[in-house]
């Protein structure tokens, strides 16, 4: 269970408020050194020339794109998953997801913060992009956590070097 701050719960449940939740996404395609940082709300002006809006979270700029995101679901027998859908208005946004193929996945960190306190993370999900699609209008990215059943058990191979007591 994720414990959220009182301010976050009040903003989430209020009929009218100046505070609102902001989704931050860091998408790191395979082989890239720097992630693409985008956010769901234009909290502040990042630059005047060119005109860009977004949010500064822990010293990193997240550029605002028109984005819809649902929090990952929690269904029995399936890993949490969700879909990020954002408008294809940022220059070369499709290039970010073009490399997401079944054999090549991108790392995605999804965070939810409050607009008045962007450095305080309310929720955080570390996931992998499993599939992507794009057209001239929008980019869609399906993200999921790896199933826990795919974790090897035991974590190490039972070799003489690691487990000498088994081979006496």
ROLO-363802 format. One record per residue (C-alpha): residue number from 0; residue in one letter; x, y, z negated. Coordinates in steps of 0.001 Angstrom, whole numbers, always signed. Layout:
BEGIN
<pt><num>NUM</num><residuo>A</residuo><xx>X</xx><yy>Y</yy><zz>Z</zz></pt>
...
// end
This chain:
BEGIN
<pt><num>0</num><residuo>X</residuo><xx>+0</xx><yy>+0</yy><zz>+0</zz></pt>
<pt><num>1</num><residuo>X</residuo><xx>+1355</xx><yy>+3402</yy><zz>+966</zz></pt>
<pt><num>2</num><residuo>X</residuo><xx>+1031</xx><yy>+6083</yy><zz>-1691</zz></pt>
<pt><num>3</num><residuo>X</residuo><xx>+246</xx><yy>+9468</yy><zz>-202</zz></pt>
<pt><num>4</num><residuo>X</residuo><xx>+632</xx><yy>+12835</yy><zz>-1887</zz></pt>
<pt><num>5</num><residuo>X</residuo><xx>-2370</xx><yy>+14668</yy><zz>-3290</zz></pt>
<pt><num>6</num><residuo>X</residuo><xx>-1848</xx><yy>+17478</yy><zz>-749</zz></pt>
<pt><num>7</num><residuo>X</residuo><xx>-1952</xx><yy>+14984</yy><zz>+2109</zz></pt>
<pt><num>8</num><residuo>X</residuo><xx>-5133</xx><yy>+13326</yy><zz>+833</zz></pt>
<pt><num>9</num><residuo>X</residuo><xx>-6828</xx><yy>+16693</yy><zz>+297</zz></pt>
<pt><num>10</num><residuo>X</residuo><xx>-5875</xx><yy>+17895</yy><zz>+3797</zz></pt>
<pt><num>11</num><residuo>X</residuo><xx>-6982</xx><yy>+14604</yy><zz>+5346</zz></pt>
<pt><num>12</num><residuo>X</residuo><xx>-10383</xx><yy>+14648</yy><zz>+3630</zz></pt>
<pt><num>13</num><residuo>X</residuo><xx>-11117</xx><yy>+18392</yy><zz>+3713</zz></pt>
<pt><num>14</num><residuo>X</residuo><xx>-13851</xx><yy>+19777</yy><zz>+5904</zz></pt>
<pt><num>15</num><residuo>X</residuo><xx>-11749</xx><yy>+22817</yy><zz>+6790</zz></pt>
<pt><num>16</num><residuo>X</residuo><xx>-8086</xx><yy>+23407</yy><zz>+5936</zz></pt>
<pt><num>17</num><residuo>X</residuo><xx>-4909</xx><yy>+25093</yy><zz>+7143</zz></pt>
<pt><num>18</num><residuo>X</residuo><xx>-2915</xx><yy>+21929</yy><zz>+6469</zz></pt>
<pt><num>19</num><residuo>X</residuo><xx>-3091</xx><yy>+18958</yy><zz>+8800</zz></pt>
<pt><num>20</num><residuo>X</residuo><xx>-1230</xx><yy>+15710</yy><zz>+9424</zz></pt>
<pt><num>21</num><residuo>X</residuo><xx>+1435</xx><yy>+15723</yy><zz>+12150</zz></pt>
<pt><num>22</num><residuo>X</residuo><xx>+2678</xx><yy>+12563</yy><zz>+13878</zz></pt>
<pt><num>23</num><residuo>X</residuo><xx>+6401</xx><yy>+12532</yy><zz>+14694</zz></pt>
<pt><num>24</num><residuo>X</residuo><xx>+7798</xx><yy>+9968</yy><zz>+17118</zz></pt>
<pt><num>25</num><residuo>X</residuo><xx>+11448</xx><yy>+9142</yy><zz>+17776</zz></pt>
<pt><num>26</num><residuo>X</residuo><xx>+11792</xx><yy>+6991</yy><zz>+20898</zz></pt>
<pt><num>27</num><residuo>X</residuo><xx>+15245</xx><yy>+5548</yy><zz>+21563</zz></pt>
<pt><num>28</num><residuo>X</residuo><xx>+15395</xx><yy>+3681</yy><zz>+24879</zz></pt>
<pt><num>29</num><residuo>X</residuo><xx>+17842</xx><yy>+776</yy><zz>+25139</zz></pt>
<pt><num>30</num><residuo>X</residuo><xx>+21332</xx><yy>+2109</yy><zz>+25831</zz></pt>
<pt><num>31</num><residuo>X</residuo><xx>+20510</xx><yy>+5718</yy><zz>+24888</zz></pt>
<pt><num>32</num><residuo>X</residuo><xx>+22590</xx><yy>+7485</yy><zz>+22265</zz></pt>
<pt><num>33</num><residuo>X</residuo><xx>+20027</xx><yy>+10135</yy><zz>+21283</zz></pt>
<pt><num>34</num><residuo>X</residuo><xx>+16311</xx><yy>+9562</yy><zz>+20723</zz></pt>
<pt><num>35</num><residuo>X</residuo><xx>+13537</xx><yy>+11555</yy><zz>+22375</zz></pt>
<pt><num>36</num><residuo>X</residuo><xx>+11769</xx><yy>+13435</yy><zz>+19574</zz></pt>
<pt><num>37</num><residuo>X</residuo><xx>+8141</xx><yy>+14453</yy><zz>+20096</zz></pt>
<pt><num>38</num><residuo>X</residuo><xx>+5326</xx><yy>+15542</yy><zz>+17803</zz></pt>
<pt><num>39</num><residuo>X</residuo><xx>+1546</xx><yy>+15740</yy><zz>+17982</zz></pt>
<pt><num>40</num><residuo>X</residuo><xx>+979</xx><yy>+19336</yy><zz>+16807</zz></pt>
<pt><num>41</num><residuo>X</residuo><xx>+2444</xx><yy>+22789</yy><zz>+17641</zz></pt>
<pt><num>42</num><residuo>X</residuo><xx>+3371</xx><yy>+23756</yy><zz>+14079</zz></pt>
<pt><num>43</num><residuo>X</residuo><xx>+5918</xx><yy>+26473</yy><zz>+14943</zz></pt>
<pt><num>44</num><residuo>X</residuo><xx>+7667</xx><yy>+28107</yy><zz>+17890</zz></pt>
<pt><num>45</num><residuo>X</residuo><xx>+10997</xx><yy>+26426</yy><zz>+18606</zz></pt>
<pt><num>46</num><residuo>X</residuo><xx>+12209</xx><yy>+28786</yy><zz>+21344</zz></pt>
<pt><num>47</num><residuo>X</residuo><xx>+10977</xx><yy>+31743</yy><zz>+23387</zz></pt>
<pt><num>48</num><residuo>X</residuo><xx>+12873</xx><yy>+31127</yy><zz>+26629</zz></pt>
<pt><num>49</num><residuo>X</residuo><xx>+11704</xx><yy>+28576</yy><zz>+27623</zz></pt>
<pt><num>50</num><residuo>X</residuo><xx>+8580</xx><yy>+28726</yy><zz>+25480</zz></pt>
<pt><num>51</num><residuo>X</residuo><xx>+8533</xx><yy>+25575</yy><zz>+23338</zz></pt>
<pt><num>52</num><residuo>X</residuo><xx>+6516</xx><yy>+24607</yy><zz>+20298</zz></pt>
<pt><num>53</num><residuo>X</residuo><xx>+6959</xx><yy>+21760</yy><zz>+17849</zz></pt>
<pt><num>54</num><residuo>X</residuo><xx>+8181</xx><yy>+21109</yy><zz>+14337</zz></pt>
<pt><num>55</num><residuo>X</residuo><xx>+11561</xx><yy>+20976</yy><zz>+12596</zz></pt>
<pt><num>56</num><residuo>X</residuo><xx>+11863</xx><yy>+17863</yy><zz>+10440</zz></pt>
<pt><num>57</num><residuo>X</residuo><xx>+15065</xx><yy>+17417</yy><zz>+8398</zz></pt>
<pt><num>58</num><residuo>X</residuo><xx>+16995</xx><yy>+19710</yy><zz>+10744</zz></pt>
<pt><num>59</num><residuo>X</residuo><xx>+15868</xx><yy>+17916</yy><zz>+13939</zz></pt>
<pt><num>60</num><residuo>X</residuo><xx>+13541</xx><yy>+19555</yy><zz>+16466</zz></pt>
<pt><num>61</num><residuo>X</residuo><xx>+10505</xx><yy>+17557</yy><zz>+17600</zz></pt>
<pt><num>62</num><residuo>X</residuo><xx>+8986</xx><yy>+18990</yy><zz>+20768</zz></pt>
<pt><num>63</num><residuo>X</residuo><xx>+5206</xx><yy>+19212</yy><zz>+20955</zz></pt>
<pt><num>64</num><residuo>X</residuo><xx>+3431</xx><yy>+17234</yy><zz>+23649</zz></pt>
<pt><num>65</num><residuo>X</residuo><xx>-272</xx><yy>+16556</yy><zz>+23915</zz></pt>
<pt><num>66</num><residuo>X</residuo><xx>-272</xx><yy>+13191</yy><zz>+22190</zz></pt>
<pt><num>67</num><residuo>X</residuo><xx>-2765</xx><yy>+10833</yy><zz>+20639</zz></pt>
<pt><num>68</num><residuo>X</residuo><xx>-1691</xx><yy>+8170</yy><zz>+18200</zz></pt>
<pt><num>69</num><residuo>X</residuo><xx>-3491</xx><yy>+5855</yy><zz>+15838</zz></pt>
<pt><num>70</num><residuo>X</residuo><xx>-1875</xx><yy>+4488</yy><zz>+12732</zz></pt>
<pt><num>71</num><residuo>X</residuo><xx>-759</xx><yy>+872</yy><zz>+13176</zz></pt>
<pt><num>72</num><residuo>X</residuo><xx>-3499</xx><yy>-1631</yy><zz>+12418</zz></pt>
<pt><num>73</num><residuo>X</residuo><xx>-3148</xx><yy>-4485</yy><zz>+9977</zz></pt>
<pt><num>74</num><residuo>X</residuo><xx>-4915</xx><yy>-7521</yy><zz>+11377</zz></pt>
<pt><num>75</num><residuo>X</residuo><xx>-4419</xx><yy>-10989</yy><zz>+9956</zz></pt>
<pt><num>76</num><residuo>X</residuo><xx>-2106</xx><yy>-13200</yy><zz>+11977</zz></pt>
<pt><num>77</num><residuo>X</residuo><xx>-761</xx><yy>-10347</yy><zz>+14137</zz></pt>
<pt><num>78</num><residuo>X</residuo><xx>+2024</xx><yy>-7832</yy><zz>+13509</zz></pt>
<pt><num>79</num><residuo>X</residuo><xx>+962</xx><yy>-4179</yy><zz>+13119</zz></pt>
<pt><num>80</num><residuo>X</residuo><xx>+670</xx><yy>-2435</yy><zz>+16467</zz></pt>
<pt><num>81</num><residuo>X</residuo><xx>-623</xx><yy>+763</yy><zz>+18028</zz></pt>
<pt><num>82</num><residuo>X</residuo><xx>-459</xx><yy>+2752</yy><zz>+21248</zz></pt>
<pt><num>83</num><residuo>X</residuo><xx>+1096</xx><yy>+6170</yy><zz>+21762</zz></pt>
<pt><num>84</num><residuo>X</residuo><xx>-526</xx><yy>+8091</yy><zz>+24609</zz></pt>
<pt><num>85</num><residuo>X</residuo><xx>+925</xx><yy>+11427</yy><zz>+25644</zz></pt>
<pt><num>86</num><residuo>X</residuo><xx>+403</xx><yy>+13714</yy><zz>+28578</zz></pt>
<pt><num>87</num><residuo>X</residuo><xx>+3114</xx><yy>+13594</yy><zz>+31225</zz></pt>
<pt><num>88</num><residuo>X</residuo><xx>+3876</xx><yy>+17306</yy><zz>+31010</zz></pt>
<pt><num>89</num><residuo>X</residuo><xx>+7418</xx><yy>+17242</yy><zz>+29610</zz></pt>
<pt><num>90</num><residuo>X</residuo><xx>+10099</xx><yy>+17082</yy><zz>+32270</zz></pt>
<pt><num>91</num><residuo>X</residuo><xx>+11049</xx><yy>+13464</yy><zz>+33040</zz></pt>
<pt><num>92</num><residuo>X</residuo><xx>+8984</xx><yy>+11944</yy><zz>+30199</zz></pt>
<pt><num>93</num><residuo>X</residuo><xx>+8315</xx><yy>+8894</yy><zz>+32364</zz></pt>
<pt><num>94</num><residuo>X</residuo><xx>+12082</xx><yy>+8234</yy><zz>+32450</zz></pt>
<pt><num>95</num><residuo>X</residuo><xx>+11945</xx><yy>+7644</yy><zz>+28695</zz></pt>
<pt><num>96</num><residuo>X</residuo><xx>+9576</xx><yy>+4710</yy><zz>+29066</zz></pt>
<pt><num>97</num><residuo>X</residuo><xx>+10691</xx><yy>+3487</yy><zz>+32493</zz></pt>
<pt><num>98</num><residuo>X</residuo><xx>+13265</xx><yy>+1204</yy><zz>+30898</zz></pt>
<pt><num>99</num><residuo>X</residuo><xx>+10773</xx><yy>-470</yy><zz>+28557</zz></pt>
<pt><num>100</num><residuo>X</residuo><xx>+10392</xx><yy>-3925</yy><zz>+30066</zz></pt>
<pt><num>101</num><residuo>X</residuo><xx>+9699</xx><yy>-7281</yy><zz>+28392</zz></pt>
<pt><num>102</num><residuo>X</residuo><xx>+13443</xx><yy>-7967</yy><zz>+28069</zz></pt>
<pt><num>103</num><residuo>X</residuo><xx>+14449</xx><yy>-4406</yy><zz>+27184</zz></pt>
<pt><num>104</num><residuo>X</residuo><xx>+12661</xx><yy>-2735</yy><zz>+24307</zz></pt>
<pt><num>105</num><residuo>X</residuo><xx>+12954</xx><yy>+772</yy><zz>+22935</zz></pt>
<pt><num>106</num><residuo>X</residuo><xx>+13182</xx><yy>+1530</yy><zz>+19223</zz></pt>
<pt><num>107</num><residuo>X</residuo><xx>+10350</xx><yy>+3717</yy><zz>+17923</zz></pt>
<pt><num>108</num><residuo>X</residuo><xx>+10165</xx><yy>+5416</yy><zz>+14541</zz></pt>
<pt><num>109</num><residuo>X</residuo><xx>+6713</xx><yy>+6818</yy><zz>+13836</zz></pt>
<pt><num>110</num><residuo>X</residuo><xx>+6365</xx><yy>+9242</yy><zz>+10912</zz></pt>
<pt><num>111</num><residuo>X</residuo><xx>+3390</xx><yy>+11149</yy><zz>+9539</zz></pt>
<pt><num>112</num><residuo>X</residuo><xx>+4045</xx><yy>+14432</yy><zz>+7736</zz></pt>
<pt><num>113</num><residuo>X</residuo><xx>+1949</xx><yy>+17337</yy><zz>+6550</zz></pt>
<pt><num>114</num><residuo>X</residuo><xx>+2169</xx><yy>+20586</yy><zz>+8549</zz></pt>
<pt><num>115</num><residuo>X</residuo><xx>+2996</xx><yy>+22649</yy><zz>+5458</zz></pt>
<pt><num>116</num><residuo>X</residuo><xx>+5734</xx><yy>+20221</yy><zz>+4321</zz></pt>
<pt><num>117</num><residuo>X</residuo><xx>+7323</xx><yy>+18696</yy><zz>+7438</zz></pt>
<pt><num>118</num><residuo>X</residuo><xx>+10365</xx><yy>+17339</yy><zz>+5565</zz></pt>
<pt><num>119</num><residuo>X</residuo><xx>+8278</xx><yy>+15115</yy><zz>+3267</zz></pt>
<pt><num>120</num><residuo>X</residuo><xx>+7362</xx><yy>+11841</yy><zz>+4975</zz></pt>
<pt><num>121</num><residuo>X</residuo><xx>+3918</xx><yy>+10537</yy><zz>+4040</zz></pt>
<pt><num>122</num><residuo>X</residuo><xx>+4045</xx><yy>+7384</yy><zz>+6177</zz></pt>
<pt><num>123</num><residuo>X</residuo><xx>+6859</xx><yy>+5783</yy><zz>+8185</zz></pt>
<pt><num>124</num><residuo>X</residuo><xx>+6800</xx><yy>+2885</yy><zz>+10625</zz></pt>
<pt><num>125</num><residuo>X</residuo><xx>+9865</xx><yy>+1376</yy><zz>+12322</zz></pt>
<pt><num>126</num><residuo>X</residuo><xx>+8697</xx><yy>-483</yy><zz>+15404</zz></pt>
<pt><num>127</num><residuo>X</residuo><xx>+9652</xx><yy>-1634</yy><zz>+18909</zz></pt>
<pt><num>128</num><residuo>X</residuo><xx>+8082</xx><yy>-579</yy><zz>+22188</zz></pt>
<pt><num>129</num><residuo>X</residuo><xx>+6699</xx><yy>-3745</yy><zz>+23750</zz></pt>
<pt><num>130</num><residuo>X</residuo><xx>+5269</xx><yy>-2348</yy><zz>+26986</zz></pt>
<pt><num>131</num><residuo>X</residuo><xx>+4832</xx><yy>+967</yy><zz>+28747</zz></pt>
<pt><num>132</num><residuo>X</residuo><xx>+2885</xx><yy>+2400</yy><zz>+31632</zz></pt>
<pt><num>133</num><residuo>X</residuo><xx>+2795</xx><yy>+5813</yy><zz>+33216</zz></pt>
<pt><num>134</num><residuo>X</residuo><xx>+1221</xx><yy>+7768</yy><zz>+36026</zz></pt>
<pt><num>135</num><residuo>X</residuo><xx>+1117</xx><yy>+11417</yy><zz>+37071</zz></pt>
<pt><num>136</num><residuo>X</residuo><xx>-1218</xx><yy>+12304</yy><zz>+34187</zz></pt>
<pt><num>137</num><residuo>X</residuo><xx>-127</xx><yy>+10369</yy><zz>+31109</zz></pt>
<pt><num>138</num><residuo>X</residuo><xx>+2407</xx><yy>+8012</yy><zz>+29574</zz></pt>
<pt><num>139</num><residuo>X</residuo><xx>+1264</xx><yy>+5096</yy><zz>+27429</zz></pt>
<pt><num>140</num><residuo>X</residuo><xx>+3580</xx><yy>+3214</yy><zz>+25081</zz></pt>
<pt><num>141</num><residuo>X</residuo><xx>+2504</xx><yy>+89</yy><zz>+23175</zz></pt>
<pt><num>142</num><residuo>X</residuo><xx>+4499</xx><yy>-330</yy><zz>+19974</zz></pt>
<pt><num>143</num><residuo>X</residuo><xx>+4583</xx><yy>-3190</yy><zz>+17503</zz></pt>
<pt><num>144</num><residuo>X</residuo><xx>+6626</xx><yy>-4671</yy><zz>+14711</zz></pt>
<pt><num>145</num><residuo>X</residuo><xx>+8281</xx><yy>-7995</yy><zz>+15368</zz></pt>
<pt><num>146</num><residuo>X</residuo><xx>+6303</xx><yy>-10887</yy><zz>+13888</zz></pt>
<pt><num>147</num><residuo>X</residuo><xx>+7729</xx><yy>-12034</yy><zz>+10573</zz></pt>
<pt><num>148</num><residuo>X</residuo><xx>+7512</xx><yy>-15603</yy><zz>+11844</zz></pt>
<pt><num>149</num><residuo>X</residuo><xx>+10275</xx><yy>-14865</yy><zz>+14365</zz></pt>
<pt><num>150</num><residuo>X</residuo><xx>+12796</xx><yy>-14278</yy><zz>+11580</zz></pt>
<pt><num>151</num><residuo>X</residuo><xx>+15225</xx><yy>-17192</yy><zz>+11364</zz></pt>
<pt><num>152</num><residuo>X</residuo><xx>+15197</xx><yy>-19224</yy><zz>+8182</zz></pt>
<pt><num>153</num><residuo>X</residuo><xx>+17609</xx><yy>-19830</yy><zz>+6664</zz></pt>
<pt><num>154</num><residuo>X</residuo><xx>+19337</xx><yy>-16687</yy><zz>+7770</zz></pt>
<pt><num>155</num><residuo>X</residuo><xx>+22707</xx><yy>-18397</yy><zz>+8206</zz></pt>
<pt><num>156</num><residuo>X</residuo><xx>+23720</xx><yy>-21591</yy><zz>+9985</zz></pt>
<pt><num>157</num><residuo>X</residuo><xx>+24732</xx><yy>-24395</yy><zz>+7678</zz></pt>
<pt><num>158</num><residuo>X</residuo><xx>+28422</xx><yy>-24623</yy><zz>+8627</zz></pt>
<pt><num>159</num><residuo>X</residuo><xx>+31470</xx><yy>-25771</yy><zz>+6648</zz></pt>
<pt><num>160</num><residuo>X</residuo><xx>+32781</xx><yy>-22208</yy><zz>+6472</zz></pt>
<pt><num>161</num><residuo>X</residuo><xx>+29649</xx><yy>-20730</yy><zz>+4915</zz></pt>
<pt><num>162</num><residuo>X</residuo><xx>+28382</xx><yy>-23682</yy><zz>+2842</zz></pt>
<pt><num>163</num><residuo>X</residuo><xx>+31362</xx><yy>-25874</yy><zz>+1899</zz></pt>
<pt><num>164</num><residuo>X</residuo><xx>+29409</xx><yy>-27633</yy><zz>-850</zz></pt>
<pt><num>165</num><residuo>X</residuo><xx>+27126</xx><yy>-29338</yy><zz>+1675</zz></pt>
<pt><num>166</num><residuo>X</residuo><xx>+30006</xx><yy>-31121</yy><zz>+3357</zz></pt>
<pt><num>167</num><residuo>X</residuo><xx>+31711</xx><yy>-32971</yy><zz>+445</zz></pt>
// end
